[in-house]
Amino acid sequence: MASKYLSLVLGLALIPLVSSAQDNSRKDTLKAAVVTDSRVRRSINIVSVNPQDLPVAAAATGEADIVKFVQTLPGVATGTGGGNAFYVRGGNLGNNLQTIDGVPVYASSHLLGLASSYPLDVVSAADFQLGGFSSEEGNLTASHIRMTSKDGNFENLHAKAYVSNFLLGGHISAPLVRNRLSVNASFRISPVQFEYAALSKLVDERFSFNLDKAAVYDAYAKLCYRIDDTQKLSLSLFHTLDSYKYLLNDKSQDSMQWSEFIAILGYERNLWNNTRLKASASFNLFGNSQGMVKTIGLTDNNLLIRSTAGEAVLQATATSKLGRLWEFNYGLKGRFAQFNPGSARQLNSDGLLFKDSSPMKDHIMNSVLATAHGQLSFGDIQRRGVRLAARLNYHNIDGFAPEFSALGRFEIVKGFGIEASCDFLKQYYHTLEGIPLGWSLDMLIPSTDSFLPETSRQFSAGLFMTFGNYSFSTGAYTKGMSNLIWFSDASRLFDSAISGWENHIEVGSGTSKGIELQFRKEGKVLKGQISYTLSKTDRLFPNLNQAQPFPAKFDRRHIFNANVSGTVLSDEKRELSIGAFFTYQSGHWETVPSGSWADDNFVTGKVDIDFYSTFNNYQMPPYVRVDLAANLKLRGRKHPQEFSAGVYNLLDRHNASWLSYDSTTGKWRQVSLLPIMPSLKYSIEF
């Protein structure tokens, strides 16, 4: 199964530059009010950023991307293959929460992890938090990317269209009723199928698959109605889809698809005594699937494995200013979710969007979660302040359970201070991860009597210094995790779903500790940052590895990132800027056989059978990558224009993503994904 995914990834990734991937056996391998200027504002545990100022050099598509930016920060390890997967302070991929206006986004990636599924044109501000969480942030144990959407323009029409070799799209922000009703909308679609068709002869010579059909797009629309000067009502709709159908050389038909639909009805009002009320009702439906024509016995079966998760949420939060320095935040949230992970069905359609019938097995599970939360803040958390947050949860399986977070930041003298945080968190669903590339091919399951809620206990402390346009921070953290799950058949998710995925899960614990450093320079002409993380992350499962700890798959001991950007030319008509990004990360871990023994019987004859002494016993070579980008803005004209160009993986380094066993040679080989990749983009505003 992994080899089929690999073939698809290679073909899609190399459409912009036809080049073969390598089977490599060598060692070479916000809130809007928070953002008051164009600079990234941060503490050790919180990063607030204006999405329009994100660097583009770290993304394979050349698009500015919040997740790609997060992957450059201290405390964050990436997955494999340059995708969207990231692991924060020892947590799993599924412990990271991404939300827009408080609603989770599960199908957060496009093009097999090369890009995020939400366009930055609709986002006004974003926060990345990895400690000292606020009281509103629940049902997570590692990190939160919190995005706030823009309201549409209430006075003037603004529109933009753009084209690149990865995505085509447009954005509009306009008044429908001047000063009363506005719309903010975006649509993006990928030309991947047409590019593949144009280059099919060249690609077919290099890869063992043929892309038959593909559909990749996202659509977003938000209507905002100003009732009066104190209150407003909004309705947001978001839909994203990635769907691929392809043929392998052995004539088998394979497919994969993930999608999500979100609807949010929001209400905001200024109340008495400096109090602001925010309330919303939302519905979220996430689904993914894998399909293939598979021979079972002597019968060809057209099968589809599908996982879905739907949730409805009601929530209300009030924020009250108590004098000049105190702030009180409090609210209620109710969530009903229904999960159906790993259901197997027969297909009655060979089209791109599947219809199904004849259910073979379903796993319908319901989850009810109610939360009361409160938070008290004193001072300015960016300089001198303390924030205490508490949540009381009721879950239909776990009953009542409290959570607690605290964050303190104190500037001892101007430009020098200390920061500390602690968190005791619970997460009421688990993620059974497929191949860890950042694709949305995972199964979400709720907490049950067998799989209790995941918990984490984290402490961090550090120092920060600022001097002019320069800043430096260093800190350390320690983290304990319990009720973690291990999906033993992650690489064979399709087969596991047929045979019963629930029989392939182990429950255990984990620990992580590390040191994080970051140096930043701000400036109009030259800016950049350097970050370094030294960490160690283990897992312990009583029924695995003889009950001994072993490294987590993405226990990357050393992570060093550096990016720099500079303005080469700037006047009333033009602005030219260039940027570069470099990353070095210790290799992740794979499990390889420790040896083999001979089995000889009258049925199979003599065969060699591998045995495994420990889990994650082989460390892959380091991950090294260099990216370059250039951006030219033509302004001071009726229709401003922008040209962007980039080169991803400039060194064309064969970074190993995973190990593949070659049955012909009887050897293991390191498989690489993304080679050097160019990107081009043009946009025009109206």
Residue pairs with C-beta under 8 A, 6 or more apart in sequence:
1 491
1 492
1 493
1 494
1 495
2 435
2 491
2 658
2 660
3 660
4 209
4 248
4 254
4 292
5 256
5 435
6 21
6 660
6 671
6 673
7 207
7 208
7 209
7 246
7 248
8 112
8 209
8 211
8 244
8 246
8 254
8 256
9 81
9 112
9 437
9 673
10 20
10 21
10 207
10 673
11 196
11 203
11 207
11 209
11 211
11 246
12 111
12 112
12 192
12 196
12 211
12 214
12 244
13 21
13 60
13 112
13 114
13 673
13 674
13 675
13 677
14 20
14 21
14 203
14 206
14 675
14 677
15 165
15 192
15 195
15 196
15 199
15 203
16 165
16 166
16 195
16 677
16 678
16 679
17 675
17 676
17 677
17 678
18 199
18 202
18 203
18 206
19 675
19 676
20 206
20 207
20 675
21 671
21 672
21 673
21 674
21 675
22 654
22 671
22 672
22 675
23 660
23 662
23 669
23 670
23 671
23 672
24 654
24 656
24 669
24 670
24 671
24 672
25 667
25 669
25 670
26 654
26 670
27 621
28 621
28 653
28 654
29 587
29 620
29 621
29 622
29 623
29 624
29 653
29 654
29 655
29 656
29 670
29 672
30 48
30 49
30 124
30 125
30 126
30 127
30 146
30 148
31 48
31 125
31 127
31 148
32 124
32 125
32 148
34 41
34 48
34 125
34 127
35 41
35 48
35 49
35 50
35 125
38 50
38 52
38 53
39 53
39 522
40 47
40 48
40 49
40 50
40 53
40 520
41 47
41 48
41 49
41 382
42 48
42 473
43 381
43 382
43 409
43 419
43 464
43 473
44 131
44 419
44 421
44 460
44 462
44 464
44 473
44 475
44 516
45 129
45 130
45 131
45 132
45 407
45 419
45 421
45 460
46 127
46 128
46 129
46 132
46 381
46 407
47 70
47 73
47 127
47 128
47 129
48 125
48 126
48 127
49 66
49 69
49 125
49 126
49 127
49 128
50 125
51 64
51 66
51 120
51 123
51 124
51 125
51 126
51 147
52 64
52 120
54 64
54 65
54 66
54 69
54 120
55 64
55 69
55 563
55 565
55 579
55 581
55 629
56 62
56 63
56 64
56 65
56 579
56 629
56 631
56 644
56 646
57 563
57 565
57 579
57 580
57 581
57 627
57 628
57 629
57 646
58 65
58 68
58 69
58 71
58 72
58 563
58 581
58 627
59 65
59 68
59 114
59 115
59 646
59 648
60 82
60 114
60 115
60 648
60 649
60 674
60 677
60 679
61 111
61 114
61 115
61 164
61 166
61 167
61 679
62 164
62 166
62 629
62 644
62 645
62 646
62 648
62 679
62 680
62 681
63 115
63 120
63 164
63 166
63 167
63 681
64 120
65 115
65 116
65 120
66 116
66 120
66 123
66 126
66 128
66 145
66 147
67 84
67 86
67 98
67 108
67 109
67 116
67 145
68 84
68 116
70 76
70 86
70 128
70 143
70 145
71 78
71 86
72 529
72 531
72 561
72 563
72 581
72 583
73 128
73 518
73 531
73 561
74 516
74 517
74 518
74 531
74 532
74 533
74 559
75 88
75 89
75 130
75 477
75 514
75 516
75 533
75 535
76 86
76 87
76 88
76 130
76 143
76 533
76 559
77 86
77 87
77 88
77 533
77 535
77 554
77 556
77 559
77 585
78 85
78 86
78 87
78 554
78 583
78 585
78 623
79 85
79 86
79 87
79 93
79 113
79 436
79 437
79 438
79 554
79 588
80 436
80 437
80 588
80 657
80 658
80 673
81 113
81 437
81 438
81 655
81 657
81 673
81 674
82 113
82 114
82 625
82 648
82 649
82 655
82 673
82 674
83 109
83 112
83 113
83 114
83 437
83 438
83 439
84 108
84 109
84 113
84 114
84 115
84 116
84 438
85 93
85 113
85 436
85 437
85 438
86 93
86 96
86 438
87 93
87 96
87 142
87 552
87 554
88 95
88 96
88 130
88 142
88 143
89 130
89 131
89 142
89 143
89 458
89 477
89 479
89 512
89 514
89 535
90 142
90 479
90 481
90 510
90 511
90 512
90 513
90 514
90 535
90 537
90 552
90 555
91 141
91 142
91 143
91 456
91 479
91 481
91 512
92 142
92 431
92 433
92 484
93 431
93 433
93 436
93 438
93 442
94 429
94 430
94 431
94 433
94 442
94 444
95 140
95 141
95 142
95 143
95 427
95 431
95 454
95 456
96 140
96 142
96 143
96 144
96 145
97 104
97 137
97 139
97 140
97 143
97 144
97 145
98 104
98 105
98 108
98 144
98 145
98 147
99 105
99 144
99 145
99 146
99 147
100 118
100 123
100 147
100 148
100 149
100 236
100 238
100 262
101 147
101 148
101 149
101 236
101 264
101 266
101 280
102 136
102 146
102 264
102 280
102 282
102 315
103 262
103 264
103 280
103 282
103 284
103 313
104 284
104 311
105 117
105 118
105 238
105 260
105 262
106 260
106 284
106 286
106 309
106 440
106 444
107 117
107 240
107 242
107 258
107 259
107 260
107 286
107 288
107 440
108 116
108 117
108 118
108 440
109 115
109 116
109 117
109 242
109 438
109 439
109 440
110 116
110 117
110 167
110 190
110 216
110 218
110 240
110 242
111 166
111 190
111 192
111 216
111 242
112 242
112 437
112 438
112 439
113 437
113 438
113 439
114 166
115 166
115 167
117 218
117 240
117 242
117 260
118 147
118 218
118 220
118 238
118 240
119 169
119 171
119 186
119 188
119 218
119 220
121 160
121 171
121 186
122 149
122 150
122 171
122 184
122 185
122 186
122 220
122 222
123 147
123 148
123 149
123 150
124 148
124 149
124 150
125 147
125 148
126 145
126 146
126 147
126 148
127 144
127 145
127 146
128 143
128 144
128 145
128 146
129 137
129 143
129 144
129 146
130 142
130 143
131 407
131 421
131 423
131 458
131 460
131 477
132 387
132 405
132 406
132 407
132 408
132 421
132 422
132 423
132 460
133 140
133 144
133 389
133 405
133 423
133 425
134 329
134 375
134 387
134 389
134 405
135 329
135 330
135 331
135 373
135 374
135 375
135 389
135 390
135 391
135 405
136 317
136 329
136 331
136 373
136 375
137 144
137 146
138 333
138 371
138 373
138 391
138 393
138 403
138 425
138 426
139 335
139 369
139 426
139 427
139 428
139 429
140 425
140 427
141 425
141 426
141 427
141 454
141 455
141 456
141 481
142 456
149 184
149 222
149 236
150 173
150 184
150 222
151 182
151 184
151 222
151 224
151 232
151 234
152 173
152 174
152 175
152 182
152 183
152 184
152 185
152 222
152 223
152 224
153 173
153 174
153 175
153 182
153 184
154 175
154 178
154 179
154 180
154 182
154 226
155 175
155 178
155 179
156 174
156 175
157 172
157 173
157 174
157 175
157 686
158 172
158 173
158 174
158 685
158 686
159 170
159 171
159 172
159 173
159 174
159 685
159 686
160 170
160 171
160 172
160 683
160 684
160 685
160 686
161 169
161 170
161 171
161 683
161 684
161 686
162 168
162 169
162 170
162 681
162 682
162 683
162 684
163 681
163 682
163 683
164 644
164 679
164 680
164 681
164 682
165 191
165 195
165 678
165 679
165 680
166 190
166 192
166 679
167 188
167 189
167 190
168 188
168 189
168 190
168 191
169 186
169 187
169 188
169 189
170 186
170 187
171 185
171 186
172 183
172 184
172 185
172 186
173 182
173 183
173 184
173 185
174 182
174 183
175 181
175 182
176 182
176 183
176 223
179 226
180 225
180 226
181 223
181 224
181 225
181 226
182 223
182 224
183 221
183 222
183 223
183 224
184 220
184 221
184 222
184 224
185 219
185 220
185 221
185 222
186 218
186 219
186 220
186 221
187 217
187 218
187 219
187 220
188 217
188 218
188 219
189 216
189 217
190 214
190 216
190 217
192 211
192 214
192 216
193 211
193 213
193 214
193 215
196 203
196 211
196 214
200 210
204 210
208 248
208 249
209 246
209 247
209 248
209 249
210 246
210 247
210 248
211 244
211 245
211 246
212 245
212 246
212 247
212 253
213 243
213 244
213 245
213 352
214 243
214 244
214 245
214 352
215 241
215 242
215 243
215 352
215 353
216 241
216 242
216 243
217 240
217 241
218 238
218 239
218 240
218 241
219 237
219 238
219 239
219 240
220 236
220 237
220 238
220 239
221 236
221 237
222 234
222 235
222 236
222 237
223 234
223 235
223 236
224 232
224 233
224 234
225 232
225 233
225 234
226 232
227 233
230 269
230 270
231 267
231 268
231 269
231 270
232 267
232 268
232 269
233 265
233 266
233 267
234 264
234 265
234 266
234 267
234 268
235 263
235 264
235 265
235 266
236 262
236 263
236 264
236 266
237 261
237 262
237 263
237 264
238 260
238 261
238 262
238 263
239 259
239 260
239 261
239 262
240 259
240 260
241 257
241 258
241 259
242 256
242 257
242 258
242 259
242 440
243 255
243 256
243 257
243 259
243 352
243 353
244 255
244 256
244 257
245 253
245 254
245 255
245 352
246 253
246 254
246 255
247 253
247 254
248 254
252 292
252 293
252 294
253 291
253 292
253 293
253 302
253 350
254 290
254 291
254 292
254 293
255 289
255 290
255 291
255 292
255 304
255 354
256 288
256 289
256 290
256 291
256 439
256 441
257 287
257 288
257 289
257 291
257 353
257 354
258 286
258 287
258 288
258 289
258 439
258 440
258 441
259 286
259 287
259 288
260 284
260 285
260 286
260 287
261 283
261 284
261 285
262 282
262 283
262 284
262 285
263 282
263 283
263 284
264 280
264 281
264 282
265 280
265 281
265 282
266 278
266 279
266 280
267 277
267 278
267 279
267 280
268 276
268 277
268 278
268 279
269 276
269 277
270 276
270 277
271 277
271 318
273 320
274 320
274 321
275 318
275 319
275 320
275 321
276 318
276 319
276 320
277 316
277 317
277 318
278 316
278 317
278 318
278 319
279 315
279 316
279 317
280 313
280 314
280 315
280 316
281 312
281 313
281 314
282 312
282 313
283 310
283 311
283 312
283 313
284 310
284 311
284 312
284 313
285 308
285 309
285 310
286 308
286 309
286 310
286 440
286 444
287 306
287 307
287 308
287 309
288 306
288 307
288 440
288 441
288 442
289 304
289 305
289 306
289 307
289 354
290 304
290 305
290 441
290 493
290 494
291 302
291 303
291 304
291 305
291 347
291 354
292 303
292 494
293 300
293 301
293 302
293 303
294 300
294 301
294 303
295 301
301 346
302 346
302 347
302 350
303 344
303 345
303 346
303 347
303 498
304 344
304 345
304 346
304 347
304 354
304 356
305 342
305 343
305 344
305 345
305 493
305 494
305 497
305 498
306 340
306 343
306 345
306 356
307 339
307 340
307 341
307 342
307 343
307 442
307 443
307 444
308 339
308 340
308 341
308 343
309 337
309 338
309 339
309 340
309 341
309 429
309 444
310 337
310 338
311 335
311 336
311 337
311 338
312 335
312 336
312 337
313 333
313 334
313 335
313 336
314 333
314 334
315 331
315 332
315 333
315 334
316 331
316 332
316 333
317 329
317 330
317 331
318 329
318 330
318 331
319 327
319 328
319 329
320 327
320 328
320 329
321 327
322 328
325 378
325 379
326 376
326 377
326 378
327 376
327 377
327 378
328 374
328 375
328 376
328 377
329 373
329 374
329 375
329 376
329 377
330 373
330 374
330 375
331 372
331 373
331 374
332 370
332 371
332 372
332 373
333 369
333 370
333 371
333 373
334 369
334 370
334 371
335 367
335 368
335 369
335 370
335 371
336 366
336 367
336 368
337 366
337 367
337 368
337 369
337 429
337 446
338 364
338 365
338 366
338 367
339 363
339 364
339 365
339 366
339 367
339 429
339 444
339 445
339 446
340 362
340 363
340 364
340 365
341 363
341 365
341 432
341 443
341 444
341 445
341 501
342 361
342 363
342 443
342 496
342 497
342 501
343 359
343 360
343 361
343 362
343 363
343 497
344 359
344 360
344 361
344 497
344 498
345 356
345 357
345 358
345 359
345 360
346 356
346 357
346 358
346 360
347 354
347 355
347 356
347 357
348 355
348 356
348 357
348 358
349 355
360 498
361 500
363 445
363 502
365 445
365 446
365 448
366 396
366 446
367 395
367 396
367 397
367 428
367 429
367 446
367 447
368 394
368 395
368 396
369 393
369 394
369 395
369 396
369 428
370 393
370 394
371 391
371 392
371 393
371 394
372 391
372 392
373 389
373 390
373 391
373 392
374 389
374 390
375 387
375 388
375 389
375 390
376 387
376 388
377 385
377 386
377 387
377 388
378 385
378 386
378 387
379 385
379 386
381 387
381 407
381 409
382 409
383 409
383 411
383 417
384 409
384 410
384 411
384 417
385 408
385 409
386 406
386 407
386 408
386 409
387 405
387 406
387 407
387 408
388 405
388 406
389 404
389 405
389 406
390 402
390 403
390 404
390 405
391 402
391 403
391 404
392 400
392 401
392 402
392 403
393 400
393 401
393 402
393 403
393 426
393 428
394 400
394 401
395 401
395 428
395 447
395 453
397 446
397 447
397 448
397 449
397 452
397 453
398 426
398 428
398 447
398 452
398 453
401 426
401 453
402 424
403 424
403 425
403 426
404 422
404 423
404 424
405 421
405 422
405 423
405 424
405 425
406 421
406 422
406 423
407 419
407 420
407 421
408 419
408 420
408 421
409 417
409 418
409 419
409 464
410 417
410 418
410 419
411 417
412 418
415 465
415 466
415 467
416 463
416 464
416 465
416 466
417 463
417 464
418 461
418 462
418 463
418 464
419 461
419 462
419 463
419 464
419 473
419 475
420 459
420 460
420 461
420 462
421 458
421 459
421 460
421 461
422 458
422 459
422 460
423 456
423 457
423 458
424 455
424 456
424 457
425 455
425 456
425 458
426 453
426 454
426 455
427 453
427 454
427 455
427 456
428 446
428 447
428 453
429 444
429 445
429 446
429 447
430 444
430 445
430 446
430 447
430 451
430 454
430 485
431 442
431 443
431 444
432 442
432 443
432 444
432 445
432 485
432 487
432 490
432 493
432 501
432 505
433 442
433 487
433 490
434 441
434 442
434 443
434 490
434 491
434 493
435 441
435 490
435 491
435 658
436 490
436 553
436 554
437 657
437 673
441 493
443 493
443 497
443 501
445 451
447 453
447 454
450 502
450 507
451 483
451 485
451 505
451 507
452 483
452 507
453 483
454 481
454 482
454 483
454 484
454 485
455 481
455 482
455 483
456 479
456 480
456 481
456 482
457 479
457 480
457 481
458 477
458 478
458 479
458 480
459 477
459 478
459 479
460 475
460 476
460 477
460 478
461 475
461 476
462 473
462 474
462 475
462 476
462 516
463 473
463 474
463 475
464 471
464 472
464 473
465 471
465 472
465 473
466 472
469 521
469 522
469 523
470 519
470 520
470 521
470 522
471 519
471 520
471 522
472 517
472 518
472 519
472 520
473 516
473 517
473 518
474 515
474 516
474 517
474 518
475 515
475 516
476 513
476 514
476 515
476 516
477 512
477 513
477 514
477 516
478 511
478 512
478 513
479 511
479 512
479 513
480 509
480 510
480 511
481 509
481 510
481 511
481 512
482 509
482 510
483 507
483 509
484 507
484 508
484 509
484 510
484 539
485 505
485 506
485 507
485 508
486 505
486 506
486 507
486 508
486 539
486 541
486 544
487 496
487 501
487 504
487 505
488 504
488 505
488 506
489 495
489 496
489 501
489 504
493 501
496 504
506 541
506 542
506 543
506 544
507 541
508 539
508 540
508 541
508 542
508 544
509 539
509 540
510 537
510 538
510 539
510 540
510 552
511 537
511 538
511 540
511 549
512 535
512 536
512 537
512 538
512 552
513 535
513 536
514 533
514 534
514 535
514 536
515 533
515 534
515 535
516 531
516 532
516 533
517 531
517 532
517 533
518 529
518 530
518 531
518 532
519 529
519 530
519 531
520 527
520 528
520 529
520 530
521 527
521 528
521 529
524 567
525 566
525 567
526 564
526 565
526 566
526 567
527 564
527 565
527 566
528 562
528 563
528 564
528 565
529 561
529 562
529 563
530 560
530 561
530 562
531 559
531 560
531 561
531 562
532 558
532 559
532 560
532 561
533 556
533 558
533 559
534 557
534 558
535 555
535 556
535 557
535 559
536 555
536 557
537 551
537 552
537 554
537 555
538 549
538 550
538 551
538 552
538 555
539 549
539 550
539 551
539 552
539 615
540 547
540 548
540 549
540 550
541 547
544 550
544 615
545 614
545 615
548 614
550 614
550 615
550 616
550 617
551 589
551 616
551 619
552 589
552 616
553 588
553 589
553 590
553 616
554 588
554 589
555 588
555 589
555 616
556 585
556 586
556 587
556 588
556 623
557 586
558 584
558 585
558 586
559 583
559 584
559 585
559 586
560 583
560 584
560 585
561 581
561 582
561 583
562 581
562 582
562 583
563 579
563 580
563 581
563 582
564 579
564 580
565 577
565 578
565 579
565 580
566 577
566 578
566 579
567 575
567 576
567 577
568 576
568 577
568 578
569 575
569 576
570 576
572 635
572 636
573 634
573 635
573 636
573 637
574 632
574 633
574 634
574 635
575 632
575 633
575 635
576 630
576 631
576 632
576 633
577 630
577 631
578 628
578 629
578 630
578 631
579 628
579 629
579 630
579 631
580 626
580 627
580 628
580 629
581 625
581 626
581 627
581 629
582 625
582 626
582 627
583 623
583 624
583 625
584 622
584 623
584 624
585 622
585 623
585 624
586 619
586 622
586 623
587 619
587 620
587 621
587 622
587 623
587 656
588 619
588 620
588 623
589 616
589 617
589 618
589 619
589 620
590 616
590 618
590 619
590 620
590 658
590 659
591 612
591 614
591 615
591 616
591 617
591 618
592 612
592 617
592 618
592 659
592 668
593 610
593 611
593 612
594 611
594 612
594 613
594 614
594 617
595 610
595 611
595 613
596 608
596 609
596 610
596 611
597 608
597 609
597 611
598 606
598 607
598 608
598 609
599 606
599 607
599 608
599 609
600 606
600 607
618 659
620 656
620 659
620 670
621 655
621 656
621 670
623 655
624 651
624 653
624 655
625 648
625 649
625 651
625 653
625 655
626 649
626 650
626 651
627 646
627 647
627 648
627 649
627 650
628 646
628 647
628 650
629 644
629 645
629 646
629 647
630 644
630 645
630 646
631 642
631 643
631 644
632 642
632 643
632 644
633 640
633 641
633 642
634 640
634 641
634 642
634 643
639 684
639 685
639 686
640 684
640 685
641 682
641 683
641 684
641 685
642 681
642 682
642 683
642 684
643 681
643 682
644 679
644 680
644 681
644 682
645 678
645 679
645 680
645 681
646 678
646 679
647 676
647 677
647 678
647 679
648 674
648 676
648 677
648 678
648 679
649 655
649 674
649 675
649 676
649 677
650 676
651 676
652 675
652 676
654 670
654 672
654 675
655 672
655 673
655 674
656 670
656 671
656 672
657 670
657 671
657 672
657 673
658 670
658 671
659 668
659 669
659 670
659 671
660 668
660 669
660 670
660 671
661 667
661 668
661 669
662 668
662 669
